[in-house]
């Protein structure tokens, strides 16, 4: 299936209807690790963790070794996203009680604030080969998707309706993003096309015995042909489907929460967060859901 040049975006909510991506600290244990993002060479994974008592941005080798704190800041920092060339990391930081988007070099230097709004700006992701950053914000009164240049200029709305739309998942080299929209009690993955403005419900056919699955946190494969995301009824599991919403396959199946999946650059692995062993930690598995491997071990990391 050839990837179309569409812009797709995703929205994350917890099973009880609250915003899962914005439950930043209330349920986090002191050693939680979350939201993996691969470097483009596949050798490292960037993630957020509060293992040192404050949520910060870390980097490790893709086998879980050599974990380093990149931010070393008194402020909470989370939701990292590595640029397509690997030179920059966009992330969220809380300064003066407000969440905004920041940018730093991949070694943690050169911290720069990109947004400065009284409302929350969140969940950055890269598009246009790293020239632009997509993010979600409630600056319009409801959660919507916005874009800006990589230097923070030209901030503008992309999708902002009466529904909630957040957590953009992108594929920077195919100009694609996916989003999950909340309508009533159901959250589904939608697509939005920059070329013609068309909106499509990608998960409308993802039906179980209890109805349409709640689906969130998508990530588009490097080929642009597939979307991996979290979905579920009582617990979150990881699923994958074609970019048009067909051929749904369940990759994980357990009584724990598996979420925030991210493709490796070669499309052969998926990193994700899970509480299957207690606190939320980073794991990887094959793109078929096999060979699950735990990478982080909280304060006991090697």
C-alpha positions as CSV (number, residue, x, y, z in Angstrom):
1,X,0.0,0.0,0.0
2,X,1.5,3.3,-1.0
3,X,1.5,6.1,1.6
4,X,-0.6,9.1,0.7
5,X,0.6,12.6,1.4
6,X,-1.9,13.2,4.2
7,X,-1.5,14.8,7.6
8,X,-2.7,12.6,10.4
9,X,-3.0,13.4,14.2
10,X,-3.9,11.4,17.7
11,X,-5.7,12.2,21.0
12,X,-5.0,10.4,24.3
13,X,-7.5,9.9,27.1
14,X,-7.6,7.5,30.0
15,X,-10.2,4.8,30.2
16,X,-12.3,6.8,32.7
17,X,-12.6,9.7,30.3
18,X,-9.8,12.0,31.6
19,X,-6.8,13.0,29.6
20,X,-4.2,10.2,30.1
21,X,-1.4,12.3,28.7
22,X,-2.0,15.1,31.2
23,X,-2.1,12.9,34.3
24,X,1.6,13.8,34.5
25,X,2.4,13.2,38.2
26,X,-0.6,12.1,40.1
27,X,-0.3,8.4,39.4
28,X,3.5,8.3,38.7
29,X,5.7,6.2,41.0
30,X,9.1,7.6,41.9
31,X,10.9,5.5,39.2
32,X,8.4,5.6,36.3
33,X,9.9,5.8,32.8
34,X,7.6,6.9,29.9
35,X,7.1,8.1,26.3
36,X,10.1,6.6,24.3
37,X,11.4,8.4,21.2
38,X,14.1,6.7,19.0
39,X,17.1,8.5,17.6
40,X,17.2,8.3,13.7
41,X,20.2,5.9,13.8
42,X,18.3,3.5,16.0
43,X,21.1,3.3,18.5
44,X,19.5,5.3,21.3
45,X,16.1,6.0,22.9
46,X,15.1,9.2,24.6
47,X,12.4,9.1,27.3
48,X,11.1,10.9,30.4
49,X,11.5,9.6,33.9
50,X,11.2,10.8,37.5
51,X,13.7,8.3,38.8
52,X,15.7,11.1,40.5
53,X,12.6,12.6,42.2
54,X,11.8,15.0,39.4
55,X,10.5,14.2,35.9
56,X,13.3,14.8,33.4
57,X,14.5,13.8,29.9
58,X,16.9,10.9,29.7
59,X,18.7,9.0,26.9
60,X,19.9,5.4,26.8
61,X,21.4,3.0,24.4
62,X,18.7,1.0,22.6
63,X,19.5,-2.1,24.7
64,X,18.8,-0.1,27.9
65,X,22.4,0.5,28.9
66,X,24.2,3.8,29.6
67,X,21.3,5.9,30.9
68,X,22.1,9.7,31.1
69,X,20.0,12.6,32.4
70,X,19.9,15.3,29.6
71,X,18.1,18.1,31.4
72,X,19.2,18.1,35.0
73,X,16.6,20.7,35.8
74,X,14.4,21.5,38.9
75,X,11.4,21.8,36.5
76,X,9.3,18.9,35.4
77,X,10.2,17.9,31.8
78,X,8.4,15.2,29.7
79,X,7.2,14.0,26.2
80,X,10.5,14.2,24.3
81,X,10.5,13.9,20.5
82,X,13.8,13.5,18.6
83,X,14.2,15.5,15.4
84,X,14.6,13.6,12.1
85,X,18.3,14.3,11.9
86,X,18.9,13.5,15.5
87,X,20.4,16.9,16.4
88,X,17.5,18.3,18.4
89,X,15.0,17.1,21.0
90,X,11.6,18.9,21.5
91,X,10.0,18.4,24.9
92,X,7.6,19.9,27.4
93,X,8.6,21.7,30.5
94,X,6.6,23.3,33.3
95,X,8.0,26.7,34.2
96,X,6.2,29.2,36.4
97,X,3.3,26.7,36.6
98,X,2.7,26.5,32.9
99,X,3.5,23.8,30.3
100,X,5.2,24.9,27.1
101,X,7.3,23.4,24.3
102,X,11.1,23.7,24.5
103,X,14.0,22.6,22.3
104,X,17.5,21.5,23.2
105,X,20.5,19.9,21.4
106,X,20.7,16.1,21.6
107,X,23.3,16.4,24.3
108,X,21.1,18.4,26.5
109,X,22.7,21.8,25.8
110,X,21.2,24.9,24.2
111,X,17.8,24.8,25.9
112,X,15.3,27.2,24.1
113,X,11.7,28.0,24.8
114,X,9.5,27.7,21.7
115,X,6.0,28.5,23.0
116,X,4.9,30.9,25.8
117,X,1.2,30.8,26.2
118,X,-1.0,30.9,29.3
119,X,-2.7,27.7,28.2
120,X,-1.0,24.3,28.0
121,X,1.2,23.5,24.9
122,X,2.0,19.8,24.8
123,X,3.2,16.7,23.0
124,X,5.6,17.9,20.2
125,X,6.3,15.9,17.1
126,X,8.2,16.7,14.0
127,X,7.0,17.1,10.4
128,X,8.5,18.4,7.1
129,X,11.9,16.7,7.5
130,X,12.3,18.6,10.8
131,X,11.4,22.0,9.5
132,X,8.2,22.1,11.6
133,X,6.8,20.9,14.9
134,X,3.3,19.7,15.5
135,X,1.9,20.0,19.0
136,X,-1.4,20.1,20.9
137,X,-2.7,23.0,22.9
138,X,-5.8,24.2,24.7
139,X,-5.1,27.8,23.7
140,X,-8.2,27.8,21.5
141,X,-10.6,26.9,24.4
142,X,-10.7,23.2,23.5
143,X,-7.7,20.8,22.8
144,X,-6.6,21.2,19.2
145,X,-3.6,20.6,17.0
146,X,-1.2,23.4,16.1
147,X,2.0,23.7,14.1
148,X,5.0,26.0,14.2
149,X,8.4,26.4,12.6
150,X,11.3,24.5,14.4
151,X,12.4,27.9,15.8
152,X,9.0,28.6,17.4
153,X,7.8,31.1,14.8
154,X,4.6,31.0,12.8
155,X,2.4,29.2,15.4
156,X,-0.9,28.4,13.8
157,X,-3.9,26.1,14.2
158,X,-4.2,22.9,12.2
159,X,-7.3,21.2,13.7
160,X,-9.4,22.7,16.4
161,X,-13.1,21.7,16.7
162,X,-15.5,21.4,19.5
163,X,-14.1,17.9,20.1
164,X,-10.8,17.2,21.9
165,X,-7.9,16.5,19.6
166,X,-4.4,16.0,21.0
167,X,-1.2,13.9,20.9
168,X,-0.1,14.2,17.3
169,X,1.8,11.2,16.0
170,X,3.9,11.9,12.9
171,X,6.0,10.5,10.2
172,X,8.3,13.4,9.2
173,X,9.5,12.2,5.9
174,X,6.0,11.3,4.5
175,X,4.3,14.5,5.8
176,X,1.9,12.5,7.9
177,X,0.3,12.9,11.3
178,X,-2.5,11.0,13.1
179,X,-4.8,12.1,15.9
180,X,-7.5,10.7,18.2
181,X,-10.7,12.6,18.6
182,X,-13.0,12.3,21.6
183,X,-16.7,12.2,20.7
184,X,-18.9,11.4,23.8
185,X,-17.2,8.6,25.7
186,X,-15.3,7.2,22.6
187,X,-11.9,8.1,21.4
188,X,-11.0,7.2,17.8
189,X,-8.1,7.8,15.5
190,X,-8.8,10.3,12.7
191,X,-6.7,11.6,9.8
192,X,-6.6,15.1,8.4
193,X,-5.2,15.9,5.0
194,X,-3.3,19.1,4.5
195,X,-3.7,18.8,0.8
196,X,-7.5,18.9,0.6
197,X,-8.7,19.2,4.2
198,X,-10.4,15.8,4.2
199,X,-11.0,14.2,7.6
200,X,-11.2,10.4,7.9
201,X,-12.0,8.1,10.9
202,X,-9.3,5.4,10.7
203,X,-10.6,3.3,13.6
204,X,-14.3,3.3,12.9
205,X,-14.1,-0.4,12.0
206,X,-12.2,-1.4,15.1
207,X,-15.2,-3.1,16.7
208,X,-15.3,-5.6,19.6
209,X,-18.2,-7.2,21.4
210,X,-18.6,-4.1,23.5
211,X,-18.5,-1.7,20.6
212,X,-15.9,0.6,19.1
213,X,-12.5,0.4,20.8
214,X,-11.1,3.6,22.5
215,X,-7.9,4.2,20.6
216,X,-5.1,6.7,21.3
217,X,-1.4,7.5,21.0
218,X,-0.6,6.6,17.4
219,X,2.8,6.4,15.7
220,X,3.2,6.1,11.9
221,X,5.7,3.6,10.6
222,X,8.8,4.8,8.8
223,X,7.3,3.4,5.5
224,X,4.2,5.4,6.1
225,X,2.1,2.3,5.5
226,X,1.0,1.4,9.1
227,X,-0.1,3.0,12.3
228,X,0.7,1.6,15.8
229,X,-1.4,2.8,18.7
230,X,-2.8,1.9,22.1
231,X,-6.4,0.7,22.4
232,X,-8.6,-1.2,24.7
233,X,-11.6,-1.5,27.0
234,X,-10.4,-2.2,30.5
235,X,-6.7,-2.2,29.9
236,X,-4.5,-0.6,27.2
237,X,-2.9,-2.8,24.6
238,X,-0.8,-2.1,21.5
239,X,-2.4,-2.6,18.1
240,X,-1.3,-1.9,14.5
241,X,-3.3,-1.2,11.4
242,X,-2.8,-0.1,7.8
243,X,-2.7,3.7,7.2
244,X,-6.2,3.5,5.8
245,X,-7.6,1.8,9.0
246,X,-7.8,-1.7,7.6
247,X,-6.0,-4.9,8.7
248,X,-6.2,-4.4,12.5
249,X,-3.7,-6.6,14.4
250,X,-3.4,-6.9,18.2
251,X,0.3,-7.0,19.3
252,X,-0.1,-7.2,23.1
253,X,-2.7,-8.9,25.2
254,X,-2.5,-8.8,29.0
255,X,-4.2,-7.3,32.1
256,X,-1.8,-4.4,32.3
257,X,-1.5,-1.1,30.4
258,X,0.8,-1.0,27.4
259,X,0.9,2.4,25.8
260,X,2.8,5.2,24.0
261,X,4.2,3.0,21.2
262,X,7.0,4.3,18.9
263,X,8.5,2.7,15.8
264,X,12.2,2.2,15.5
265,X,13.7,3.9,12.4
266,X,13.9,0.7,10.4
267,X,10.3,-0.3,11.3
268,X,11.4,-3.6,12.8
269,X,10.9,-2.8,16.5
270,X,8.4,-0.9,18.6
271,X,9.3,0.8,21.9
272,X,6.5,1.3,24.4
273,X,5.7,2.0,28.0
274,X,4.1,-0.7,30.3
275,X,3.3,-1.3,33.9
276,X,3.3,-5.1,33.5
277,X,6.1,-5.5,36.0
278,X,4.9,-2.8,38.5
279,X,6.0,0.8,37.7
280,X,5.8,2.2,34.2
281,X,9.0,1.2,32.3
282,X,10.3,1.2,28.7
283,X,10.1,-2.0,26.7
284,X,10.7,-3.0,23.1
285,X,9.2,-5.7,20.9
286,X,9.3,-6.7,17.3
287,X,6.9,-5.1,14.9
288,X,4.9,-8.3,15.1
289,X,4.6,-8.2,18.9
290,X,7.3,-10.8,19.6
291,X,10.5,-10.8,21.7
292,X,9.3,-8.3,24.3
293,X,12.3,-6.9,26.2
294,X,12.4,-4.7,29.2
295,X,14.9,-1.9,29.0
296,X,14.5,0.2,32.1
297,X,14.5,-0.9,35.8
298,X,13.9,2.3,37.7
299,X,16.5,3.2,40.3
300,X,18.1,-0.2,39.8
301,X,19.0,0.5,36.1
302,X,22.3,-1.0,35.0
